[in-house]
């Protein structure tokens, strides 16, 4: 079930929200209602995902209880080790077994069976949520929760499939918070605005850029692309992935607000960053914070000198890339960003000032070039595409088979990412609840929903992760 589908918008969401409201102020019934709706939402994709999620929730909750029960903190480290092993093995079996098979085959074991396993949607996200809970439980900063609240924390459908990666202390305490009527109405309005903004970003910008991006990279798989094709294709993909993923985050945060709950912000104008460090504080913020708190800092962070810090950066970003996909292109993309962060660290330490516009241009270019690694399915595609970026083998953009890109759309996207207020600023700070605004928003929403019925919806890019 897609957020940007007529069935979700016209049937599932209204039924779940109305049922949630009709239940009244009983928190227990409301929580069970949202749990049931969340499992239905997941099962709509594939019913086999339901027992997997239910089993993961049950085992992790029980491990959390065992860690909490160990008052002398001797056995708890073993329970935590078991929990980390369980979650990583579960994620590895579904996501990385095929990649591991390919690596082993590269050492001469070509007769290994081909592994084709369906990747359970959302597993990368809810596995990280539960890992953070177990680690916090061992650190003594996570209280014990009832099974019901824990299950809702993990399965809550707005953030279940592609984040944001929510931590227990950010969501569970809100389940019992009393919200005044005026505040509840305000959150409902803000949520609707943010959801509609996300819907518009997805179908009017990201999905419109997708055909040209696909055509250019398909062409690069088999041969050279022109310089114009390469740069317009790269810029188009950079905007496509941003508007696609930030749109999902907007819609997820908006949906949660409709139910009176606040999810953490996941994007904050990342293409305006003037350093790689700032970029990762603005891009996929909840993932960045997870790797910072549960990997980079435990590896030493900045506490043991520059060489150790650079090593921790490279290891963290390599694993960040691997989290995005089971393949060498993603690992190399992560290492590329690790190099960028290392250069950022060394440059900062040298105290060499850089004018703001040059710092922004260098950061933006570095991020753009990294997307070639991220989007290329193999080395041949990467080499052909990269050659096109820095060669003068033609300026035509019509040879790709996808037609010319919409330069007007690229200009609009550029203006939005560099100059416009963010979605959250518009919905949560700037939007004024006026009748005329509500009417205009309703017209826009109706037009978007009608548009959805005219063609096949494009899945969110991060569903594959």
JOQUIHU-V151489 format. One record per residue. N is the residue number from 1. RES is the residue in one letter. SS is DSSP state (H for helix, E for strand, - for the rest). Layout:
# JOQUIHU-V151489
N/RES/SS ; N/RES/SS
This chain:
# JOQUIHU-V151489
1/X/- ; 2/X/- ; 3/X/- ; 4/X/- ; 5/X/- ; 6/X/H ; 7/X/H ; 8/X/H ; 9/X/H ; 10/X/H ; 11/X/H ; 12/X/H ; 13/X/H ; 14/X/H ; 15/X/H ; 16/X/H ; 17/X/H ; 18/X/H ; 19/X/H ; 20/X/H ; 21/X/H ; 22/X/H ; 23/X/- ; 24/X/- ; 25/X/- ; 26/X/- ; 27/X/H ; 28/X/H ; 29/X/H ; 30/X/H ; 31/X/H ; 32/X/H ; 33/X/H ; 34/X/H ; 35/X/H ; 36/X/H ; 37/X/H ; 38/X/H ; 39/X/H ; 40/X/H ; 41/X/H ; 42/X/H ; 43/X/H ; 44/X/- ; 45/X/- ; 46/X/- ; 47/X/- ; 48/X/H ; 49/X/H ; 50/X/H ; 51/X/H ; 52/X/H ; 53/X/H ; 54/X/H ; 55/X/H ; 56/X/H ; 57/X/H ; 58/X/H ; 59/X/H ; 60/X/H ; 61/X/H ; 62/X/H ; 63/X/H ; 64/X/H ; 65/X/H ; 66/X/H ; 67/X/H ; 68/X/H ; 69/X/H ; 70/X/- ; 71/X/- ; 72/X/- ; 73/X/- ; 74/X/- ; 75/X/- ; 76/X/H ; 77/X/H ; 78/X/H ; 79/X/H ; 80/X/H ; 81/X/H ; 82/X/H ; 83/X/H ; 84/X/H ; 85/X/H ; 86/X/H ; 87/X/H ; 88/X/H ; 89/X/H ; 90/X/H ; 91/X/H ; 92/X/H ; 93/X/H ; 94/X/H ; 95/X/H ; 96/X/- ; 97/X/H ; 98/X/H ; 99/X/H ; 100/X/H ; 101/X/H ; 102/X/H ; 103/X/H ; 104/X/H ; 105/X/H ; 106/X/- ; 107/X/- ; 108/X/- ; 109/X/- ; 110/X/- ; 111/X/- ; 112/X/- ; 113/X/- ; 114/X/- ; 115/X/- ; 116/X/- ; 117/X/- ; 118/X/- ; 119/X/- ; 120/X/- ; 121/X/- ; 122/X/- ; 123/X/H ; 124/X/H ; 125/X/H ; 126/X/H ; 127/X/H ; 128/X/H ; 129/X/H ; 130/X/H ; 131/X/H ; 132/X/H ; 133/X/H ; 134/X/H ; 135/X/H ; 136/X/H ; 137/X/H ; 138/X/H ; 139/X/H ; 140/X/- ; 141/X/- ; 142/X/- ; 143/X/- ; 144/X/- ; 145/X/- ; 146/X/- ; 147/X/H ; 148/X/H ; 149/X/H ; 150/X/H ; 151/X/H ; 152/X/H ; 153/X/H ; 154/X/H ; 155/X/H ; 156/X/- ; 157/X/H ; 158/X/H ; 159/X/H ; 160/X/H ; 161/X/- ; 162/X/- ; 163/X/- ; 164/X/- ; 165/X/- ; 166/X/- ; 167/X/- ; 168/X/H ; 169/X/H ; 170/X/H ; 171/X/H ; 172/X/H ; 173/X/H ; 174/X/H ; 175/X/H ; 176/X/H ; 177/X/- ; 178/X/- ; 179/X/- ; 180/X/- ; 181/X/H ; 182/X/H ; 183/X/H ; 184/X/H ; 185/X/H ; 186/X/H ; 187/X/H ; 188/X/H ; 189/X/H ; 190/X/H ; 191/X/H ; 192/X/H ; 193/X/H ; 194/X/H ; 195/X/H ; 196/X/H ; 197/X/H ; 198/X/H ; 199/X/H ; 200/X/H ; 201/X/H ; 202/X/H ; 203/X/H ; 204/X/H ; 205/X/H ; 206/X/H ; 207/X/H ; 208/X/H ; 209/X/H ; 210/X/H ; 211/X/H ; 212/X/H ; 213/X/H ; 214/X/H ; 215/X/H ; 216/X/H ; 217/X/H ; 218/X/H ; 219/X/H ; 220/X/H ; 221/X/H ; 222/X/H ; 223/X/- ; 224/X/- ; 225/X/- ; 226/X/- ; 227/X/H ; 228/X/H ; 229/X/H ; 230/X/H ; 231/X/H ; 232/X/H ; 233/X/H ; 234/X/H ; 235/X/H ; 236/X/H ; 237/X/H ; 238/X/H ; 239/X/H ; 240/X/H ; 241/X/H ; 242/X/H ; 243/X/H ; 244/X/H ; 245/X/H ; 246/X/H ; 247/X/H ; 248/X/H ; 249/X/H ; 250/X/H ; 251/X/H ; 252/X/H ; 253/X/H ; 254/X/H ; 255/X/H ; 256/X/H ; 257/X/H ; 258/X/H ; 259/X/- ; 260/X/- ; 261/X/- ; 262/X/- ; 263/X/- ; 264/X/- ; 265/X/- ; 266/X/- ; 267/X/- ; 268/X/- ; 269/X/- ; 270/X/H ; 271/X/H ; 272/X/H ; 273/X/- ; 274/X/- ; 275/X/- ; 276/X/H ; 277/X/H ; 278/X/H ; 279/X/H ; 280/X/H ; 281/X/H ; 282/X/H ; 283/X/- ; 284/X/- ; 285/X/H ; 286/X/H ; 287/X/H ; 288/X/H ; 289/X/H ; 290/X/H ; 291/X/H ; 292/X/H ; 293/X/H ; 294/X/H ; 295/X/H ; 296/X/H ; 297/X/- ; 298/X/- ; 299/X/- ; 300/X/- ; 301/X/- ; 302/X/- ; 303/X/- ; 304/X/- ; 305/X/- ; 306/X/H ; 307/X/H ; 308/X/H ; 309/X/H ; 310/X/H ; 311/X/H ; 312/X/H ; 313/X/H ; 314/X/H ; 315/X/H ; 316/X/H ; 317/X/H ; 318/X/H ; 319/X/H ; 320/X/H ; 321/X/H ; 322/X/H ; 323/X/H ; 324/X/H ; 325/X/- ; 326/X/- ; 327/X/- ; 328/X/H ; 329/X/H ; 330/X/H ; 331/X/H ; 332/X/H ; 333/X/H ; 334/X/H ; 335/X/H ; 336/X/H ; 337/X/H ; 338/X/H ; 339/X/H ; 340/X/H ; 341/X/H ; 342/X/H ; 343/X/H ; 344/X/H ; 345/X/H ; 346/X/H ; 347/X/H ; 348/X/H ; 349/X/H ; 350/X/H ; 351/X/- ; 352/X/- ; 353/X/- ; 354/X/- ; 355/X/- ; 356/X/H ; 357/X/H ; 358/X/H ; 359/X/H ; 360/X/H ; 361/X/H ; 362/X/H ; 363/X/H ; 364/X/H ; 365/X/H ; 366/X/H ; 367/X/H ; 368/X/H ; 369/X/H ; 370/X/H ; 371/X/H ; 372/X/H ; 373/X/H ; 374/X/H ; 375/X/H ; 376/X/- ; 377/X/- ; 378/X/- ; 379/X/H ; 380/X/H ; 381/X/H ; 382/X/H ; 383/X/H ; 384/X/H ; 385/X/H ; 386/X/H ; 387/X/H ; 388/X/H ; 389/X/H ; 390/X/- ; 391/X/- ; 392/X/- ; 393/X/- ; 394/X/- ; 395/X/- ; 396/X/- ; 397/X/- ; 398/X/- ; 399/X/- ; 400/X/- ; 401/X/- ; 402/X/- ; 403/X/- ; 404/X/- ; 405/X/- ; 406/X/- ; 407/X/H ; 408/X/H ; 409/X/H ; 410/X/H ; 411/X/H ; 412/X/H ; 413/X/H ; 414/X/H ; 415/X/H ; 416/X/H ; 417/X/H ; 418/X/H ; 419/X/H ; 420/X/- ; 421/X/- ; 422/X/- ; 423/X/H ; 424/X/H ; 425/X/H ; 426/X/H ; 427/X/H ; 428/X/H ; 429/X/H ; 430/X/H ; 431/X/- ; 432/X/- ; 433/X/- ; 434/X/- ; 435/X/H ; 436/X/H ; 437/X/H ; 438/X/H ; 439/X/H ; 440/X/H ; 441/X/H ; 442/X/H ; 443/X/H ; 444/X/H ; 445/X/H ; 446/X/H ; 447/X/H ; 448/X/H ; 449/X/H ; 450/X/H ; 451/X/H ; 452/X/H ; 453/X/- ; 454/X/- ; 455/X/- ; 456/X/- ; 457/X/- ; 458/X/- ; 459/X/- ; 460/X/- ; 461/X/H ; 462/X/H ; 463/X/H ; 464/X/H ; 465/X/-
